[in-house]
């Protein structure tokens, strides 16, 4: 059976395309709640992946 969302990155990209402004993360702090949309989360994940790639990490590498 083929699963088009074989990893969380693929799934996040699809959700960010479908509902970009919907909150993905809600982080309560004191009397406020910081919201991060699916598109913001997707962009941040891509920035992190790019940074790791520039450090020499690639798909399949294990990181602790």
Buried (B, 14 or more C-beta within 10 A) or exposed (E): EEEEEEEEEEEBBBBBEEEBEEBBEEEEEEEEEEEBBBBBBBBEBBEEEEEEEEEEEEEEEEEE
